[in-house]
Amino acid sequence: MGSIKHYRAFQIDPDGHVFGCINLVCDDDEQAKREAAALMRVHRIELWRLDQRIAQFDLPREAARQ
């Protein structure tokens, strides 16, 4: 049985500043990526585990302009 891992999904505003953080507990990086991608509604998301960036999810260009 694998161990669970702790991740942080940072919400990034249009100017590139972090304004929020969501803690995630997942089995692996792939599950964490799916959960972080689902959080992306209005702002960019960066997924981190400790000091390593796992993924970055950008908004489509149309949504970023609104």
FINU-454952 format. One record per residue: residue in one letter; z, y, x of N, C-alpha, C, O, CB in turn; chain; residue number from 0. Coordinates in Angstrom, 3 decimals, padded with zeros to 6 digits. Atoms other than C-alpha are relative to their C-alpha. Glycine has a CB too. Example, Ala and Ser with C-alpha at 12.3 -4.5 7.8 and 13.67 -1.06 7.14 Angstrom:
<sites>
type A; nzz 000.000; nyy -001.190; nxx 000.890; cazz 007.800; cayy -004.500; caxx 012.300; czz 000.000; cyy 001.200; cxx 000.900; ozz 000.665; oyy 001.181; oxx 001.936; cbzz 001.246; cbyy 000.027; cbxx -000.992; mol A; seq 0
type S; nzz -000.060; nyy -001.190; nxx -000.820; cazz 007.140; cayy -001.060; caxx 013.670; czz 000.730; cyy 001.090; cxx -000.770; ozz 000.899; oyy 002.198; oxx -000.261; cbzz -001.415; cbyy 000.462; cbxx 000.414; mol A; seq 1
</sites>
This chain:
<sites>
type M; nzz 000.000; nyy -001.185; nxx 000.853; cazz 000.000; cayy 000.000; caxx 000.000; czz 000.000; cyy 001.240; cxx 000.892; ozz 000.821; oyy 001.343; oxx 001.803; cbzz 001.232; cbyy 000.003; cbxx -000.967; mol A; seq 0
type G; nzz 000.079; nyy -001.220; nxx -000.792; cazz -000.997; cayy 003.407; caxx 001.431; czz 001.073; cyy 000.994; cxx -000.395; ozz 001.668; oyy 000.911; oxx -001.469; cbzz -001.365; cbyy 000.632; cbxx -000.144; mol A; seq 1
type S; nzz -000.995; nyy -001.024; nxx 000.299; cazz 001.295; cayy 006.350; caxx 001.620; czz -000.665; cyy 001.199; cxx -000.663; ozz -001.850; oyy 001.460; oxx -000.453; cbzz 000.738; cbyy 000.433; cbxx 001.281; mol A; seq 2
type I; nzz 000.536; nyy -001.200; nxx 000.646; cazz 000.859; cayy 009.465; caxx -000.480; czz -000.036; cyy 001.131; cxx 001.019; ozz 000.726; oyy 001.149; oxx 001.986; cbzz 000.853; cbyy 000.403; cbxx -001.248; mol A; seq 3
type K; nzz 000.173; nyy -001.132; nxx -000.911; cazz -000.252; cayy 012.666; caxx 001.207; czz 000.154; cyy 001.295; cxx -000.788; ozz -000.177; oyy 001.361; oxx -001.972; cbzz -001.387; cbyy -000.054; cbxx 000.711; mol A; seq 4
type H; nzz -000.209; nyy -001.302; nxx 000.617; cazz 000.614; cayy 016.279; caxx 000.470; czz -001.098; cyy 000.958; cxx 000.458; ozz -001.424; oyy 001.042; oxx 001.642; cbzz 001.405; cbyy 000.560; cbxx 000.351; mol A; seq 5
type Y; nzz 001.085; nyy -000.954; nxx -000.247; cazz -002.121; cayy 018.902; caxx 000.212; czz 000.362; cyy 001.324; cxx -000.660; ozz 001.244; oyy 001.400; oxx -001.515; cbzz -001.370; cbyy -000.540; cbxx -000.540; mol A; seq 6
type R; nzz -000.121; nyy -001.300; nxx 000.656; cazz -002.356; cayy 022.576; caxx -000.676; czz -001.388; cyy 000.522; cxx -000.302; ozz -002.267; oyy 000.537; oxx 000.561; cbzz 000.791; cbyy 001.009; cbxx 000.880; mol A; seq 7
type A; nzz 001.250; nyy -000.613; nxx 000.419; cazz -005.178; cayy 024.136; caxx -002.628; czz 000.260; cyy 001.500; cxx -000.117; ozz 000.979; oyy 001.950; oxx -001.009; cbzz -000.527; cbyy -000.610; cbxx -001.362; mol A; seq 8
type F; nzz -000.197; nyy -001.450; nxx -000.011; cazz -005.313; cayy 027.849; caxx -001.821; czz -001.083; cyy 000.676; cxx -000.826; ozz -002.267; oyy 000.369; oxx -000.687; cbzz -000.004; cbyy 000.547; cbxx 001.446; mol A; seq 9
type Q; nzz 000.926; nyy -000.791; nxx 000.801; cazz -006.904; cayy 030.241; caxx -004.311; czz -000.340; cyy 001.247; cxx 000.810; ozz 000.554; oyy 001.954; oxx 001.275; cbzz 000.614; cbyy 000.371; cbxx -001.410; mol A; seq 10
type I; nzz 000.476; nyy -001.092; nxx -000.840; cazz -009.014; cayy 032.847; caxx -002.494; czz -000.708; cyy 001.031; cxx -000.876; ozz -001.598; oyy 000.684; oxx -001.652; cbzz -000.951; cbyy -000.526; cbxx 001.115; mol A; seq 11
type D; nzz 000.637; nyy -001.046; nxx 000.804; cazz -009.959; cayy 036.199; caxx -004.048; czz -001.338; cyy 000.398; cxx 000.626; ozz -001.654; oyy -000.048; oxx 001.729; cbzz 000.930; cbyy 001.237; cbxx -000.127; mol A; seq 12
type P; nzz 001.325; nyy -000.380; nxx -000.515; cazz -013.418; cayy 037.814; caxx -003.595; czz 000.037; cyy 000.687; cxx 001.362; ozz -000.959; oyy 000.670; oxx 002.085; cbzz -000.677; cbyy 000.906; cbxx -000.982; mol A; seq 13
type D; nzz -000.122; nyy -000.655; nxx -001.303; cazz -012.129; cayy 039.758; caxx -000.571; czz 000.451; cyy -000.961; cxx 001.098; ozz 000.609; oyy -000.556; oxx 002.249; cbzz 000.975; cbyy 001.158; cbxx -000.093; mol A; seq 14
type G; nzz -000.396; nyy 000.988; nxx -000.985; cazz -011.074; cayy 036.533; caxx 001.163; czz 001.494; cyy -000.145; cxx 000.205; ozz 001.922; oyy -000.794; oxx 001.159; cbzz -000.619; cbyy 000.326; cbxx 001.275; mol A; seq 15
type H; nzz -001.454; nyy 000.081; nxx -000.118; cazz -007.317; cayy 036.900; caxx 000.609; czz 000.566; cyy -001.118; cxx -000.872; ozz 000.112; oyy -001.334; oxx -001.996; cbzz 000.639; cbyy 001.338; cbxx -000.382; mol A; seq 16
type V; nzz -000.698; nyy 001.032; nxx 000.768; cazz -005.069; cayy 034.051; caxx -000.506; czz 000.913; cyy 000.678; cxx -001.004; ozz 001.701; oyy 001.551; oxx -000.639; cbzz 000.810; cbyy -000.953; cbxx 000.931; mol A; seq 17
type F; nzz -000.891; nyy -000.585; nxx 001.006; cazz -003.362; cayy 034.918; caxx -003.786; czz 000.784; cyy -001.060; cxx -000.762; ozz 001.636; oyy -000.732; oxx -001.588; cbzz -000.798; cbyy 000.841; cbxx -000.977; mol A; seq 18
type G; nzz -000.730; nyy 001.061; nxx 000.681; cazz -002.132; cayy 031.530; caxx -004.955; czz -000.133; cyy -001.311; cxx 000.746; ozz -001.065; oyy -001.514; oxx 001.524; cbzz -000.494; cbyy -000.158; cbxx -001.431; mol A; seq 19
type C; nzz -000.011; nyy 001.300; nxx -000.656; cazz -001.308; cayy 028.038; caxx -003.805; czz 000.459; cyy -001.052; cxx -001.002; ozz 001.444; oyy -000.864; oxx -001.716; cbzz 000.919; cbyy 000.013; cbxx 001.255; mol A; seq 20
type I; nzz -000.345; nyy 001.103; nxx 000.892; cazz -001.235; cayy 024.777; caxx -005.738; czz 000.241; cyy -001.231; cxx 000.869; ozz -000.627; oyy -001.633; oxx 001.643; cbzz -001.132; cbyy -000.262; cbxx -001.068; mol A; seq 21
type N; nzz -000.341; nyy 001.201; nxx -000.761; cazz 000.517; cayy 021.759; caxx -004.238; czz -000.574; cyy -001.222; cxx -000.702; ozz -000.467; oyy -001.362; oxx -001.920; cbzz 001.539; cbyy -000.138; cbxx 000.167; mol A; seq 22
type L; nzz 000.578; nyy 001.236; nxx 000.515; cazz -001.242; cayy 018.425; caxx -004.676; czz 000.593; cyy -001.182; cxx 000.767; ozz 000.795; oyy -001.103; oxx 001.979; cbzz -001.555; cbyy 000.016; cbxx 000.118; mol A; seq 23
type V; nzz -000.445; nyy 001.252; nxx -000.625; cazz 000.065; cayy 014.922; caxx -003.978; czz -001.037; cyy -001.045; cxx -000.386; ozz -001.214; oyy -001.352; oxx -001.565; cbzz 001.475; cbyy -000.424; cbxx -000.462; mol A; seq 24
type C; nzz 001.119; nyy 000.906; nxx 000.256; cazz -002.776; cayy 012.426; caxx -003.612; czz 000.068; cyy -001.203; cxx 000.932; ozz 000.782; oyy -001.199; oxx 001.935; cbzz -001.344; cbyy 000.733; cbxx 000.171; mol A; seq 25
type D; nzz 000.062; nyy 001.208; nxx -000.826; cazz -003.532; cayy 008.986; caxx -002.212; czz -000.824; cyy 000.204; cxx 001.271; ozz -000.519; oyy -000.368; oxx 002.318; cbzz -000.583; cbyy -001.148; cbxx -000.806; mol A; seq 26
type D; nzz 000.883; nyy -000.190; nxx -001.156; cazz -006.297; cayy 010.212; caxx 000.111; czz -000.769; cyy 001.313; cxx -000.141; ozz -000.657; oyy 002.010; oxx -001.149; cbzz -000.986; cbyy -001.192; cbxx 000.143; mol A; seq 27
type D; nzz 000.764; nyy -001.241; nxx -000.010; cazz -008.621; cayy 013.090; caxx 001.021; czz -000.990; cyy 000.081; cxx -001.153; ozz -001.179; oyy 001.151; oxx -001.731; cbzz -000.732; cbyy 000.143; cbxx 001.310; mol A; seq 28
type E; nzz 001.010; nyy -000.019; nxx 001.065; cazz -011.253; cayy 012.078; caxx -001.536; czz 000.615; cyy 000.354; cxx -001.348; ozz 000.038; oyy 001.137; oxx -002.104; cbzz -000.700; cbyy -001.357; cbxx -000.091; mol A; seq 29
type Q; nzz -000.679; nyy -000.341; nxx 001.252; cazz -008.813; cayy 012.216; caxx -004.442; czz 000.404; cyy 001.474; cxx 000.020; ozz 000.269; oyy 002.168; oxx -000.988; cbzz 001.248; cbyy -000.906; cbxx -000.219; mol A; seq 30
type A; nzz -000.405; nyy -001.405; nxx -000.122; cazz -007.514; cayy 015.569; caxx -003.167; czz -001.200; cyy 000.923; cxx -000.193; ozz -001.074; oyy 001.969; oxx -000.830; cbzz 000.654; cbyy 000.258; cbxx 001.373; mol A; seq 31
type K; nzz 001.210; nyy -000.810; nxx 000.170; cazz -011.081; cayy 016.934; caxx -002.991; czz -000.396; cyy 000.082; cxx -001.478; ozz -000.755; oyy 001.152; oxx -001.970; cbzz -001.163; cbyy -000.586; cbxx 000.831; mol A; seq 32
type R; nzz 000.344; nyy -000.006; nxx 001.431; cazz -011.755; cayy 015.896; caxx -006.598; czz 000.944; cyy 000.904; cxx -000.777; ozz 000.504; oyy 001.683; oxx -001.623; cbzz 000.046; cbyy -001.428; cbxx -000.578; mol A; seq 33
type E; nzz -000.977; nyy -000.814; nxx 000.722; cazz -008.544; cayy 017.516; caxx -007.817; czz -000.157; cyy 001.481; cxx 000.324; ozz -000.052; oyy 002.326; oxx -000.566; cbzz 001.415; cbyy -000.457; cbxx 000.333; mol A; seq 34
type A; nzz 000.182; nyy -001.404; nxx -000.394; cazz -009.132; cayy 020.718; caxx -005.836; czz -001.263; cyy 000.579; cxx -000.620; ozz -001.254; oyy 001.721; oxx -001.082; cbzz -000.061; cbyy 000.127; cbxx 001.532; mol A; seq 35
type A; nzz 001.253; nyy -000.469; nxx 000.599; cazz -012.731; cayy 021.002; caxx -007.074; czz 000.191; cyy 000.297; cxx -001.480; ozz -000.415; oyy 001.230; oxx -002.006; cbzz -001.117; cbyy -001.041; cbxx 000.192; mol A; seq 36
type A; nzz -000.259; nyy -000.217; nxx 001.424; cazz -011.450; cayy 020.736; caxx -010.654; czz 000.782; cyy 001.286; cxx -000.239; ozz 000.765; oyy 001.813; oxx -001.352; cbzz 000.762; cbyy -001.185; cbxx -000.584; mol A; seq 37
type L; nzz -000.774; nyy -001.241; nxx 000.135; cazz -009.210; cayy 023.779; caxx -010.009; czz -000.887; cyy 001.240; cxx 000.071; ozz -000.479; oyy 002.314; oxx -000.370; cbzz 001.067; cbyy 000.073; cbxx 001.085; mol A; seq 38
type M; nzz 000.875; nyy -001.139; nxx -000.227; cazz -012.165; cayy 026.025; caxx -009.169; czz -000.592; cyy 000.462; cxx -001.333; ozz -001.485; oyy -000.185; oxx -001.879; cbzz -001.124; cbyy -000.360; cbxx 001.008; mol A; seq 39
type R; nzz 000.504; nyy -000.565; nxx 001.256; cazz -012.776; cayy 028.134; caxx -012.258; czz -000.570; cyy 001.402; cxx 000.249; ozz -001.713; oyy 001.692; oxx -000.104; cbzz 001.130; cbyy 000.053; cbxx -001.074; mol A; seq 40
type V; nzz 000.387; nyy -001.392; nxx -000.191; cazz -012.929; cayy 031.776; caxx -011.215; czz 000.033; cyy 000.394; cxx 001.478; ozz -000.629; oyy 001.354; oxx 001.873; cbzz 000.918; cbyy 000.913; cbxx -000.805; mol A; seq 41
type H; nzz -000.184; nyy -000.366; nxx -001.396; cazz -011.961; cayy 031.816; caxx -007.533; czz -000.316; cyy -001.167; cxx 000.929; ozz -000.256; oyy -002.334; oxx 000.544; cbzz 001.422; cbyy 000.482; cbxx 000.233; mol A; seq 42
type R; nzz 000.248; nyy 000.996; nxx -001.037; cazz -012.861; cayy 030.007; caxx -004.341; czz 001.289; cyy -000.766; cxx 000.301; ozz 002.383; oyy -000.209; oxx 000.205; cbzz -000.549; cbyy 000.670; cbxx 001.285; mol A; seq 43
type I; nzz -001.141; nyy 000.846; nxx -000.333; cazz -010.562; cayy 027.131; caxx -003.345; czz -000.194; cyy -000.548; cxx 001.412; ozz -001.287; oyy -000.990; oxx 001.768; cbzz 000.164; cbyy -001.160; cbxx -001.034; mol A; seq 44
type E; nzz -000.015; nyy 000.689; nxx -001.285; cazz -009.673; cayy 025.926; caxx 000.155; czz 001.082; cyy -001.067; cxx -000.063; ozz 002.218; oyy -000.791; oxx -000.449; cbzz 000.247; cbyy 000.996; cbxx 001.189; mol A; seq 45
type L; nzz -000.925; nyy 001.126; nxx 000.018; cazz -008.025; cayy 022.520; caxx 000.454; czz 000.470; cyy -000.284; cxx 001.421; ozz -000.338; oyy -000.473; oxx 002.330; cbzz -000.664; cbyy -001.256; cbxx -000.624; mol A; seq 46
type W; nzz -000.594; nyy 000.220; nxx -001.319; cazz -005.640; cayy 021.989; caxx 003.372; czz 001.003; cyy -001.136; cxx -000.049; ozz 001.679; oyy -001.343; oxx -001.057; cbzz 000.675; cbyy 001.277; cbxx 000.509; mol A; seq 47
type R; nzz -001.065; nyy 000.980; nxx -000.230; cazz -003.484; cayy 019.144; caxx 004.645; czz 000.579; cyy 000.339; cxx 001.358; ozz -000.092; oyy 000.222; oxx 002.383; cbzz -000.528; cbyy -001.505; cbxx -000.063; mol A; seq 48
type L; nzz -000.659; nyy -000.524; nxx -001.198; cazz -000.985; cayy 020.429; caxx 007.196; czz -000.846; cyy 001.150; cxx 000.546; ozz -001.103; oyy 002.106; oxx -000.186; cbzz 000.196; cbyy -001.125; cbxx 001.087; mol A; seq 49
type D; nzz 000.770; nyy -001.108; nxx -000.571; cazz -003.041; cayy 022.630; caxx 009.567; czz -001.497; cyy -000.291; cxx 000.047; ozz -002.230; oyy 000.354; oxx 000.797; cbzz 000.500; cbyy 000.310; cbxx 001.395; mol A; seq 50
type Q; nzz 001.402; nyy 000.372; nxx -000.001; cazz -006.399; cayy 021.000; caxx 008.819; czz -000.652; cyy 000.331; cxx -001.340; ozz -000.200; oyy -000.113; oxx -002.395; cbzz -000.153; cbyy -001.485; cbxx 000.313; mol A; seq 51
type R; nzz 000.748; nyy -000.254; nxx 001.233; cazz -008.877; cayy 022.377; caxx 006.311; czz -000.834; cyy -001.229; cxx -000.308; ozz -001.624; oyy -001.685; oxx 000.519; cbzz -000.903; cbyy 001.274; cbxx 000.126; mol A; seq 52
type I; nzz 000.692; nyy 001.212; nxx 000.433; cazz -010.218; cayy 019.407; caxx 004.370; czz -001.322; cyy 000.347; cxx -000.669; ozz -002.329; oyy -000.327; oxx -000.452; cbzz 000.882; cbyy -000.812; cbxx -000.957; mol A; seq 53
type A; nzz 001.210; nyy -000.375; nxx 000.733; cazz -012.747; cayy 021.191; caxx 002.146; czz 000.121; cyy 001.437; cxx -000.482; ozz 001.210; oyy 002.006; oxx -000.561; cbzz -000.244; cbyy -000.956; cbxx -001.196; mol A; seq 54
type Q; nzz 000.064; nyy -001.330; nxx 000.596; cazz -013.851; cayy 024.524; caxx 000.749; czz -000.951; cyy -000.081; cxx -001.176; ozz -002.035; oyy -000.654; oxx -001.072; cbzz -000.461; cbyy 001.087; cbxx 001.037; mol A; seq 55
type F; nzz 000.799; nyy 000.025; nxx 001.228; cazz -015.194; cayy 024.990; caxx -002.765; czz -000.314; cyy 001.434; cxx -000.394; ozz 000.576; oyy 002.195; oxx -000.773; cbzz 000.748; cbyy -000.750; cbxx -001.156; mol A; seq 56
type D; nzz 000.448; nyy -001.346; nxx 000.341; cazz -017.231; cayy 028.132; caxx -003.406; czz -000.552; cyy 000.039; cxx -001.407; ozz -001.082; oyy -000.948; oxx -001.917; cbzz -001.052; cbyy 000.486; cbxx 000.989; mol A; seq 57
type L; nzz 000.563; nyy -000.202; nxx 001.337; cazz -018.211; cayy 029.528; caxx -006.763; czz -001.513; cyy 000.122; cxx 000.090; ozz -002.041; oyy 000.571; oxx 001.107; cbzz 000.603; cbyy 001.255; cbxx -000.669; mol A; seq 58
type P; nzz 001.433; nyy -000.278; nxx 000.044; cazz -021.853; cayy 029.535; caxx -007.767; czz -000.217; cyy 001.508; cxx 000.077; ozz 000.636; oyy 002.276; oxx -000.368; cbzz -000.647; cbyy -000.589; cbxx -001.291; mol A; seq 59
type R; nzz 000.263; nyy -001.449; nxx -000.188; cazz -023.441; cayy 032.918; caxx -006.955; czz 000.114; cyy 000.800; cxx -001.298; ozz 000.611; oyy 001.926; oxx -001.290; cbzz -001.396; cbyy 000.203; cbxx 000.589; mol A; seq 60
type E; nzz -000.061; nyy -000.725; nxx 001.282; cazz -023.724; cayy 033.864; caxx -010.653; czz 001.445; cyy 000.281; cxx -000.397; ozz 001.752; oyy 001.377; oxx -000.866; cbzz -000.704; cbyy -000.806; cbxx -001.114; mol A; seq 61
type A; nzz -001.406; nyy -000.172; nxx 000.384; cazz -019.983; cayy 033.342; caxx -011.252; czz 000.700; cyy 000.972; cxx 000.937; ozz 001.582; oyy 001.712; oxx 000.502; cbzz 000.733; cbyy -001.352; cbxx 000.000; mol A; seq 62
type A; nzz -000.647; nyy -000.874; nxx -000.972; cazz -019.003; cayy 035.203; caxx -008.082; czz -000.301; cyy 001.466; cxx -000.276; ozz 000.507; oyy 002.334; oxx 000.055; cbzz -000.441; cbyy -000.361; cbxx 001.407; mol A; seq 63
type R; nzz 000.373; nyy -001.388; nxx 000.290; cazz -020.837; cayy 038.348; caxx -009.254; czz 000.717; cyy 000.573; cxx -001.207; ozz 000.816; oyy 001.794; oxx -001.334; cbzz -001.480; cbyy 000.094; cbxx -000.217; mol A; seq 64
type Q; nzz -000.596; nyy -000.490; nxx 001.253; cazz -019.026; cayy 038.576; caxx -012.593; czz 001.357; cyy 000.570; cxx 000.215; ozz 001.993; oyy 001.024; oxx -000.736; cbzz 000.083; cbyy -001.095; cbxx -001.016; mol A; seq 65
</sites>
